[in-house]
Amino acid sequence: LVREGLRTTAGLVVETGTAREIHHFAVLAGYGAEAVHPYLAMETLLDMGKDLPADLSGEKAVYNYVKAIGKGLSKIMSKMGVSTYMSYCGAQLFEAIGLSTDTVDKYFTGTASRIEGIGVFEIAEETIRNHLAAFSDDPVLETMLEAGGEYAWRARGEEHMWTPDVIAKLQHATRSNNFSTFKEYAQLVNDQSQRHMTLRGLFEFKGDPAQAIALDEVEPAAEIVKRFATGAMSLGSISTEAHATLAVAMNRIGGKSNTGEGGEDPKRYRNELKGIPIKQGETLGSVIGNDQVEVDMPLRDGDSLRSKIKQVASGRFGVTAEYLSSSDQIQIKMAQGAKPGEGGQLPGGKVSEYIGRMRHSVPGVGLISPPPHHDIYSIEDLAQLIHDLKNVAPHADISVKLVSEVGVGTVAAGVAKCKSDHVVIAGHDGGTGASPLSSIKHAGGPWEIGLAETQQTLVLNRLRGRIRVQADGQMKTGRDVVIGALLGADEFGFATAPLVVEGCIMMRKCHLNTCPVGVATQDPVLRKQFSGKPEHVVNYFFFVAEEVRQIMAQLGIRKFDDMIGRSDLLDTRKGLEHWKA
């Protein structure tokens, strides 16, 4: 209809059994559906209504469902900056990942698809396979549905990268300082040939065995770990203990920890800025006050509790001149990889008296950073903020955090021209604990694509030498780091993995304040369960660096700097054992 110039003369209503989740409706609307009739979802709810308690009829369930879908769609429209449904309808605010350009040009004309992929025939085959599975004579599936596991790990369900096995191996390796257990963990994560989970899983290294060098000729691990940073997780989203443990660990190895957008207790950096170092025998409690700490942490000579990266987000929570001047790097958060277009959210239940004080707000009241910075509407405004921050902290580098999506290279070039020193490209699979389910699954793009685009755009515009690039989003092993470096990253952000090392077991209860291992909670009783130590986190980063060195030795590279941007050493994996490939 669009091609024939007739689109506005007709309305499109889609009747489908496959639309269930908010994202399904968002895609249908984004490609032109004025109305959707999800008959199967509604019939299922009416059928379930027979077994529901008296006060909840099937009709009421359908009403609730429609209301929830409407709410979800307004959330999606708001993060894309669209006010009305008719403006969103047909707006095609999508990027295709894994669809061939022929298919996209014919059916989704105008949508970007950077990495090619499957076409109509594979989609048809998948549909037939699903149908066969549903109506097969498999004795297990005859009486019950599949395990699911879309949003949390289930045995025999959807594949996840963080499985119980992976978490156990990582915690065991870092707590017992055992590199061979870490190698088993890395093997489980890196062996994506069996589980097609990431783009980097489809790469292999193009090393020439004749070029390989001895391990002791490679840059030492103590130098490589200085390129590592932890992700921006605010004090409030995670407990005081978890936040301080990351800071101490990163300062011990010379890396950088990130405060996140919730401020930082001035007691953690005041003495250091006055030149009074921490002495052996001091503890976290003796520095910030024993009443603020549930599990005390002994400190060593020369330790530091100061996070070197201070984040400035749109809510400006906890941002003071003193906070900014205590930083080595100030990071302007334009967006979060796992939920671009949405601001940070801290539920009221997690805002204790202490957190409220750090953020200059009222305890018990939820805190939401608006998605846009209200003082940044153009690249000139961003340049102004960078200028202001450089004036308040002349010694600090300025970093801008962007999200991997089509066109991020152009934005990164603009950021470099704004005289920023550093840019972060955040991938979609970062594990923010307070992201809506539809965003966890369907927002953002892989850092591999965004990073490659950023590197190429900066090099083309002769800006690459002005700026350091950090990649971030489910970095787990040395292999991830090496692929990031080959695609153009200087530095690497880790967030979920260090939290797993500290004890996180992926309960996915971060937003409910009920984390049973004391990592993502402010509840004093649960915080007593925290068992993480800076030593464990230090072990983890050294293990990752060791794995990086082993791969560098195979590739014949002595210095980490020589590896950055060498995409010629990457090859697409041969012989993929998958029918879609």
C-alpha positions, 0 to 999 in steps of 0.5 A: 500500500505504501509503494502504491501510495494508498496506505492512508486510504485503508486501516490495517487490523492484524488478527493473529494467534502469535502475538502474546507479549508487549514486544509482539504488539510493538512490532506489529504496530511499528510496522503499520497495524492500527489494531491487533486482535490476539485471539489466542491469548484472549481465548487462553485467558478466558479458558484459564478464567474457569479455574480462577478465584470467583472475584477474577473472571475470565473477562476481568483477566482479559481486561487486565491483559489489554490494560497491561499491553497498553501500559507496556506500549506507552512505556515503549513509545515514551522511551522512543520519544513518541507521543501518540499511537498513530505517530508510532504506527508504521514508524519502524523504530527497529533494527533487525539482527539476523535477517537477510537484507533481501527479506528486510527490503521486501517486507520491512523496507527501510529497516537497518540489518547490519549482519545479514541472516535468515530469509523467508524459507528459514522462517517458514521451516522454523514455524513448521518445526514449532508446529511439529513439536507442538503436535508431536507424540513426544510423551513428555510434551503430550501432557505438559507445556515446554519449561519456558525459561525465557526470563529465568533459567529453567532445566530443559528450557530456553538457553541462558549464558549464566547457568547454575553450572557457570556461576558455581565454577566461577565462584569456586575458581575465584574463592579458591584462587584456582586457575584450572577451575577458571579455565573450566568456567571459561570453557563453558562460557566460550564454547558457544559453538554448541549454544549460539548465544552471542555474535562473538561466539560466531568468530574464531581467531585467525592465528598462524601457529608459526607466529605464536610466541612464548607466554613470558614474552607477552605483556604482564597481567598486572598491566592488562588489568589496568584496562578493566573497569567495573560497570556503573552500579549505584550505591542503592541498587547494590549494598554498601558492602558490594559497592565498597568491595568492588572499589577496593578490589579495582584500586588494588589492581589499578583498574577503575570502579564506577560509582553508578548514578547514586553518589558516594559517601564522602567519608570514602574519599575525604581522607585520601584527598587530604593525603591521609592513607588507609592503614593496616587494621582499619575496616570499612566500618571504621571509615564510614561508620559501623552503623552503616555496615552489616558485614565488615571488611578488613582493609590493608595499607594503602587501600582506597575506597574511592571509586575512580569513575564518578557517574553523572546521570540525568537525575544528578543524584548525589552529584556535588562539586566534592563528589566530582573533584574526587574522580579520575574520570567523570562519566556522563550516562546518556543511556544504559545498554540494557534499557536505552531510552529509560532512566535509572530506577530505584524502588522506594523500598531500597531507599534507606535513610543512608541511601536517601542521604547520599542522594539528597532525597527522602527515604522510602520514595522511589527515584527515577532518572528521566531518560533524556538529560533535560539540559542536553538537546543537541551535541552543542549542549553535550559539549557545554556539559563536558566543558562545565565538568572539565572546569569543576574537575580539571584533572579528570577525564570525561567519558560519555556512555552510549548504547550500541545501535545503528548510527552510534558511530556518528554520535561517537564522532560527535562526542570526540569533537566535543572534546570528550576523552573517553566513550563507552559503547554499552551492549544490550545484554548487560544485566541491569537488575531494574529493567522491564522484561520487554527491555531485557529481551528486546532493547539495544544491540550487541556491543560487537556491532556498535563497537565495530561501527564506532571504530570504523567511523572514528578512524575514517574521520581521523578522530580515533587518536583523540579518544579511548573506547570502552566496550561493556555488556556481559564481558565474562572471559579473556576471549571476550576481551580479545575480541573486543580489542580486535574490534577496536576497544581500549578498555573493558567494563565488567559488571555482572561477572564481578557481582557473581564473584561477590556472591550473586546467584541470579535470583533476579530479585534486584528490584524487590530488595530481597536479594538472598546473598546481600548483593542487591539489597538494602535490607540489614538482615539480608546484607548480613549474608554478603560473603564477597571479598576484594581478594575474590574480585582481584583473582577474577580480573587476574584470571581474565588477564591470564586468559587474554595473555594465552590468546595473545601468545597464540596470535603472536602479539606481545603488547596489548596496544598492538592488538587494538583494531586488528579485525583482520585477525578475526574470522567467521566460524567455519562449519556451524552445526546449525540448520539456520546457518 
